[in-house]
Amino acid sequence: MSVKERKERERAERERLIVATARELAEQQGWDAVTTRRLAERIEYSQPVLYSHFRGKRAIIGAVALEGAAELAAAVRAAASGENSPRERVAALAHAYLDFAEHNPAVYDALFQLDGGLMYAQEDTPEPLKDAFAALVEYLTDVAGDGVPPGLFTEVFWASLHGLATLTRAGRLMPEDAESRVELLVDRLAVA
């Protein structure tokens, strides 16, 4: 291995460590606790080293969001691909999405609530974000209904899931009705 290759590998490892540490800290204490000073202390590198990888917290949030988008896409695909009927796939997709939001609140915030400097729904949207949306489209196209563009249907379905995830987390919805909400959403929107 050349010196250049070793340095590139070490740089990539430092970036992964920074992102993993930021994510861990955010999941434990919230994004307000994630500062470059705290990250530098936790990973035992100086703040200038952090800044050589990321311009600041916003860029770190963006990196966490991209990582989370890939994980969300994988979770949705894994859940939905194991089901037989379109309705079962959509229900599995909905549950996987809501489970991801519940079990990864800081990552979910990085993806959908915080400014990570990422462009959504644009030509230059980063590939992991496009793929996460594509994972939803894959399983919602069959149930969009006649004459309904799959992308538009996916946006409405996704917005519904996001609303459920956000309101549930904020304690605005009765926990005992969680399953009924998903069933209603799937039954009313996924008409196949």
Disulfide bonds with the S-S distance in Angstrom:
none
